[in-house]
């Protein structure tokens, strides 16, 4: 039976045979264009052969397929350093540590950037290469079995201490736990004043508030914000809604790497008000692109460009159009017609039932 090309590629990768890996994968680019691991392997080979442009294209492709791929993010960070874009590298390393707080490469990268001045033409090459993604060391089966047994035994003995350590290393969200409902608010969490979209029982209102806090503790900010919006649009009392608004202040800026909960166009369109301010990531094609200059300080003659466009959601592969939504970007976006994009944005409600997207970032694919 013929060997799977990706299995062979993994073997070449583990053995650091970069030219052979490139020769194997390049002819199959079209076949595996939607496979994130393929793009990561080829990107690593290009990077270790100092083909920075090729590595950048591969890592960007891998991220567009799987935004959670830490190896692709590490590769992009290393490429950014090589190109002198240290701000982008810092952003990537921080996002990696938000998902994997013990990632050694990301920690080394931040420490390197803190101590070193890097530009596009001058950099300490040897130190930068230490930040490249690398294959993990291979252990023999006997050593692996012995190590696993020791780790299991040690883990059982140290489990309580380890769990305390994990909690201590997680980024703190000071203030969230202090936002609680008073006894009076718990006894009467709902009322009948004003209009509302959702009618909640007392039990539902309290459980919705508690659920939002739990989601915050699990760093599921978008899902937490949906529950807070549910309270805001419900028959909950003014006092409970005020506490919900206080919790909403702790919502983090979404990113392509830190969004475990994703909502579809159909879900948002069914009830846009429920998703006000919630982050989304949608793929599609762009149309009707318009860039205008907005005066920032008329007296000084300064202006800032902004771009609006229609996103044809789901039409990135030109097979199925889910719908069209307008996107407002507070920056100038140089978009290529007929090139698929992935948009990171927040849902914003306009007049009547219309809504639009407040664009935070765009990935061209």
C-alpha positions as semicolon CSV with decimal commas, in nm:
position;residue;x (nm);y (nm);z (nm)
1;X;0,000;0,000;0,000
2;X;0,136;0,344;-0,093
3;X;0,238;0,559;0,198
4;X;0,022;0,860;0,283
5;X;0,210;1,171;0,157
6;X;0,142;1,360;0,479
7;X;0,278;1,071;0,687
8;X;0,593;1,082;0,476
9;X;0,604;1,460;0,518
10;X;0,581;1,423;0,896
11;X;0,876;1,184;0,887
12;X;1,082;1,428;0,682
13;X;0,981;1,708;0,920
14;X;1,088;1,513;1,229
15;X;1,424;1,446;1,063
16;X;1,463;1,813;0,956
17;X;1,507;1,722;0,591
18;X;1,384;2,057;0,462
19;X;1,474;2,035;0,087
20;X;1,317;1,689;0,056
21;X;1,008;1,810;0,242
22;X;0,970;2,103;0,001
23;X;1,017;1,878;-0,302
24;X;0,752;1,639;-0,169
25;X;0,486;1,895;-0,077
26;X;0,511;2,167;-0,341
27;X;0,359;1,953;-0,624
28;X;0,062;1,869;-0,398
29;X;-0,027;2,227;-0,300
30;X;-0,356;2,226;-0,488
31;X;-0,458;1,884;-0,351
32;X;-0,401;1,982;0,013
33;X;-0,479;2,355;-0,005
34;X;-0,755;2,316;0,257
35;X;-0,542;2,111;0,499
36;X;-0,390;2,323;0,775
37;X;-0,121;2,070;0,867
38;X;0,003;2,061;0,507
39;X;0,049;2,441;0,508
40;X;0,224;2,429;0,847
41;X;0,471;2,162;0,733
42;X;0,551;2,341;0,409
43;X;0,573;2,676;0,588
44;X;0,823;2,534;0,836
45;X;1,033;2,392;0,555
46;X;1,037;2,729;0,377
47;X;1,120;2,908;0,702
48;X;1,416;2,686;0,785
49;X;1,542;2,735;0,428
50;X;1,505;3,113;0,477
51;X;1,228;3,152;0,217
52;X;1,044;3,409;0,425
53;X;0,785;3,498;0,162
54;X;0,689;3,135;0,106
55;X;0,675;3,070;0,481
56;X;0,449;3,373;0,535
57;X;0,200;3,259;0,269
58;X;0,184;2,906;0,413
59;X;0,139;3,010;0,775
60;X;-0,130;3,263;0,680
61;X;-0,309;2,990;0,485
62;X;-0,289;2,753;0,783
63;X;-0,434;3,016;1,016
64;X;-0,721;3,088;0,780
65;X;-0,811;2,717;0,788
66;X;-0,756;2,663;1,162
67;X;-0,717;2,977;1,374
68;X;-0,627;2,762;1,677
69;X;-0,307;2,620;1,524
70;X;-0,034;2,739;1,760
71;X;0,249;2,620;1,536
72;X;0,119;2,838;1,253
73;X;0,100;3,135;1,492
74;X;0,458;3,070;1,610
75;X;0,572;3,054;1,249
76;X;0,398;3,382;1,165
77;X;0,557;3,547;1,469
78;X;0,905;3,436;1,357
79;X;0,834;3,558;1,003
80;X;0,715;3,894;1,142
81;X;1,046;3,932;1,329
82;X;1,239;3,852;1,011
83;X;1,039;4,122;0,829
84;X;1,098;4,376;1,104
85;X;0,731;4,384;1,212
86;X;0,793;4,340;1,584
87;X;0,453;4,480;1,687
88;X;0,280;4,199;1,498
89;X;0,516;3,942;1,651
90;X;0,440;4,067;2,003
91;X;0,065;4,049;1,933
92;X;0,096;3,690;1,809
93;X;0,305;3,578;2,106
94;X;0,056;3,731;2,351
95;X;-0,236;3,556;2,175
96;X;-0,046;3,225;2,191
97;X;0,014;3,266;2,565
98;X;-0,354;3,343;2,619
99;X;-0,430;2,996;2,481
100;X;-0,119;2,815;2,610
101;X;0,030;3,003;2,905
102;X;0,335;2,773;2,926
103;X;0,438;2,791;2,562
104;X;0,818;2,820;2,581
105;X;0,869;2,951;2,228
106;X;0,623;3,235;2,283
107;X;0,784;3,327;2,616
108;X;1,132;3,320;2,458
109;X;1,004;3,532;2,170
110;X;0,866;3,802;2,399
111;X;1,187;3,804;2,604
112;X;1,394;3,827;2,285
113;X;1,189;4,122;2,157
114;X;1,215;4,295;2,494
115;X;1,595;4,281;2,486
116;X;1,665;4,322;2,113
117;X;1,613;4,596;1,856
118;X;1,507;4,436;1,527
119;X;1,442;4,593;1,188
120;X;1,389;4,455;0,840
121;X;1,759;4,460;0,749
122;X;1,939;4,385;1,074
123;X;1,865;4,106;1,321
124;X;2,062;3,846;1,521
125;X;1,994;3,557;1,284
126;X;2,107;3,279;1,516
127;X;1,880;3,392;1,799
128;X;1,582;3,442;1,569
129;X;1,620;3,088;1,429
130;X;1,580;2,955;1,783
131;X;1,224;3,092;1,770
132;X;1,130;2,890;1,460
133;X;0,877;2,608;1,517
134;X;1,062;2,278;1,543
135;X;0,973;1,908;1,553
136;X;0,956;1,769;1,904
137;X;1,218;1,526;2,024
138;X;1,143;1,157;1,960
139;X;1,144;0,923;2,258
140;X;1,190;0,551;2,241
141;X;0,883;0,342;2,332
142;X;1,042;0,208;2,652
143;X;1,142;0,552;2,773
144;X;0,798;0,687;2,686
145;X;0,627;0,411;2,884
146;X;0,854;0,464;3,185
147;X;0,805;0,839;3,172
148;X;0,428;0,808;3,137
149;X;0,411;0,579;3,440
150;X;0,619;0,817;3,647
151;X;0,411;1,115;3,538
152;X;0,084;0,939;3,624
153;X;0,210;0,843;3,970
154;X;0,345;1,190;4,034
155;X;0,028;1,348;3,899
156;X;-0,193;1,150;4,138
157;X;0,025;1,255;4,430
158;X;0,050;1,622;4,330
159;X;-0,296;1,673;4,178
160;X;-0,425;1,920;4,441
161;X;-0,110;2,133;4,421
162;X;-0,111;2,123;4,041
163;X;-0,470;2,242;4,025
164;X;-0,387;2,530;4,257
165;X;-0,094;2,618;4,033
166;X;-0,309;2,613;3,720
167;X;-0,560;2,847;3,878
168;X;-0,282;3,081;3,988
169;X;-0,124;3,096;3,641
170;X;-0,450;3,179;3,464
171;X;-0,492;3,551;3,389
172;X;-0,707;3,703;3,662
173;X;-1,028;3,888;3,594
174;X;-1,030;4,112;3,896
175;X;-1,372;4,246;3,979
176;X;-1,593;3,988;3,807
177;X;-1,641;3,774;4,119
178;X;-1,726;4,085;4,321
179;X;-2,028;4,168;4,103
180;X;-2,310;3,986;4,281
181;X;-2,682;4,034;4,323
182;X;-2,797;4,166;4,657
183;X;-3,053;3,968;4,863
184;X;-3,328;4,205;4,748
185;X;-3,226;4,164;4,383
186;X;-3,222;3,786;4,421
187;X;-3,567;3,785;4,580
188;X;-3,720;3,999;4,304
189;X;-3,503;3,975;3,989
190;X;-3,783;4,038;3,736
191;X;-4,054;4,299;3,690
192;X;-4,306;4,425;3,437
193;X;-4,188;4,778;3,358
194;X;-4,099;4,876;2,999
195;X;-4,084;4,671;2,682
196;X;-3,873;4,360;2,643
197;X;-3,782;4,092;2,392
198;X;-3,752;3,806;2,641
199;X;-3,979;3,711;2,929
200;X;-3,783;3,534;3,202
201;X;-3,903;3,371;3,519
202;X;-3,724;3,460;3,843
203;X;-3,530;3,133;3,826
204;X;-3,432;3,195;3,461
205;X;-3,315;3,549;3,532
206;X;-3,092;3,436;3,820
207;X;-2,953;3,139;3,626
208;X;-2,880;3,362;3,323
209;X;-2,682;3,601;3,544
210;X;-2,489;3,313;3,703
211;X;-2,428;3,153;3,363
212;X;-2,275;3,476;3,229
213;X;-2,034;3,492;3,525
214;X;-1,939;3,127;3,476
215;X;-1,871;3,187;3,106
216;X;-1,647;3,479;3,196
217;X;-1,450;3,257;3,435
218;X;-1,405;3,008;3,147
219;X;-1,285;3,292;2,917
220;X;-1,583;3,247;2,686
221;X;-1,651;3,619;2,654
222;X;-1,873;3,612;2,345
223;X;-2,109;3,353;2,496
224;X;-2,113;3,553;2,821
225;X;-2,207;3,868;2,632
226;X;-2,500;3,688;2,466
227;X;-2,638;3,600;2,811
228;X;-2,588;3,955;2,935
229;X;-2,774;4,085;2,629
230;X;-3,053;3,840;2,706
231;X;-3,086;3,998;3,051
232;X;-3,066;4,351;2,906
233;X;-3,352;4,275;2,664
234;X;-3,565;4,090;2,918
235;X;-3,811;4,174;3,194
236;X;-3,526;4,170;3,450
237;X;-3,535;4,461;3,693
238;X;-3,336;4,778;3,637
239;X;-3,101;4,683;3,921
240;X;-3,024;4,340;3,771
241;X;-2,966;4,496;3,430
242;X;-2,723;4,744;3,587
243;X;-2,522;4,456;3,735
244;X;-2,526;4,285;3,394
245;X;-2,394;4,606;3,235
246;X;-2,113;4,611;3,491
247;X;-2,014;4,256;3,393
248;X;-2,017;4,351;3,024
249;X;-1,733;4,597;3,090
250;X;-1,498;4,300;3,135
251;X;-1,545;4,166;2,779
252;X;-1,206;4,131;2,607
253;X;-1,128;4,237;2,251
254;X;-1,181;3,925;2,036
255;X;-0,906;3,784;1,815
256;X;-0,874;3,509;1,554
257;X;-0,699;3,291;1,814
258;X;-0,920;3,347;2,117
259;X;-1,282;3,285;2,022
260;X;-1,410;2,944;2,134
261;X;-1,775;3,036;2,069
262;X;-1,867;3,124;1,711
263;X;-2,208;3,234;1,591
264;X;-2,336;3,195;1,237
265;X;-2,498;3,451;1,010
266;X;-2,831;3,271;1,048
267;X;-2,816;3,293;1,429
268;X;-2,730;3,664;1,429
269;X;-2,987;3,752;1,162
270;X;-3,263;3,576;1,357
271;X;-3,213;3,815;1,652
272;X;-2,945;4,083;1,593
273;X;-3,018;4,263;1,921
274;X;-2,925;3,951;2,119
275;X;-2,577;3,962;1,959
276;X;-2,506;4,332;2,003
277;X;-2,130;4,376;2,055
278;X;-2,060;4,003;2,017
279;X;-1,751;3,906;1,818
280;X;-1,789;3,696;1,503
281;X;-1,555;3,545;1,243
282;X;-1,714;3,500;0,900
283;X;-1,566;3,402;0,565
284;X;-1,679;3,531;0,227
285;X;-1,609;3,755;-0,070
286;X;-1,618;4,136;-0,066
287;X;-1,819;4,365;-0,291
288;X;-1,895;4,737;-0,320
289;X;-1,573;4,844;-0,148
290;X;-1,557;5,216;-0,067
291;X;-1,278;5,401;0,116
292;X;-1,330;5,756;0,239
293;X;-1,119;6,003;0,435
294;X;-1,273;6,124;0,760
295;X;-1,142;6,448;0,911
296;X;-0,981;6,389;1,251
297;X;-0,862;6,742;1,325
298;X;-0,997;6,980;1,059
299;X;-0,792;7,272;1,191
300;X;-0,472;7,073;1,144
301;X;-0,580;6,931;0,810
302;X;-0,542;6,568;0,924
303;X;-0,769;6,288;0,810
304;X;-0,812;5,916;0,872
305;X;-0,928;5,672;0,607
306;X;-1,210;5,423;0,666
307;X;-1,350;5,148;0,446
308;X;-1,696;5,001;0,402
309;X;-1,788;4,696;0,198
310;X;-2,047;4,423;0,161
311;X;-1,944;4,078;0,281
312;X;-2,093;3,791;0,084
313;X;-2,094;3,547;0,374
314;X;-2,022;3,184;0,290
315;X;-1,940;3,262;-0,072
316;X;-1,561;3,232;-0,031
317;X;-1,569;2,910;-0,235
318;X;-1,839;3,048;-0,471
319;X;-2,071;2,758;-0,391
320;X;-2,326;2,882;-0,138
321;X;-2,421;3,236;-0,043
322;X;-2,552;3,250;0,314
323;X;-2,631;3,621;0,304
324;X;-2,492;3,972;0,262
325;X;-2,399;4,205;0,548
326;X;-2,240;4,549;0,545
327;X;-1,901;4,590;0,714
328;X;-1,761;4,917;0,852
329;X;-1,384;4,928;0,906
330;X;-1,235;5,224;1,092
331;X;-0,918;5,187;0,887
332;X;-0,819;5,171;0,522
333;X;-0,851;4,813;0,396
334;X;-0,681;4,727;0,067
335;X;-0,903;4,444;-0,051
336;X;-0,856;4,238;-0,368
337;X;-1,178;4,170;-0,564
338;X;-1,278;3,802;-0,584
339;X;-1,024;3,705;-0,318
340;X;-1,172;3,522;-0,015
341;X;-1,145;3,701;0,318
342;X;-1,205;3,613;0,681
343;X;-1,347;3,901;0,884
344;X;-1,317;3,949;1,260
345;X;-1,583;4,195;1,375
346;X;-1,841;4,288;1,636
347;X;-2,214;4,292;1,562
348;X;-2,366;4,641;1,581
349;X;-2,734;4,724;1,553
350;X;-2,848;5,020;1,348
351;X;-3,192;5,158;1,282
352;X;-3,498;4,934;1,283
353;X;-3,393;4,569;1,252
354;X;-3,082;4,632;1,040
355;X;-2,739;4,546;1,170
356;X;-2,383;4,580;1,044
357;X;-2,037;4,457;1,139
358;X;-1,778;4,674;1,310
359;X;-1,460;4,532;1,156
360;X;-1,162;4,465;1,383
361;X;-0,933;4,273;1,145
362;X;-0,933;4,112;0,800
363;X;-0,741;3,808;0,677
364;X;-0,715;3,768;0,301
365;X;-0,691;3,402;0,205
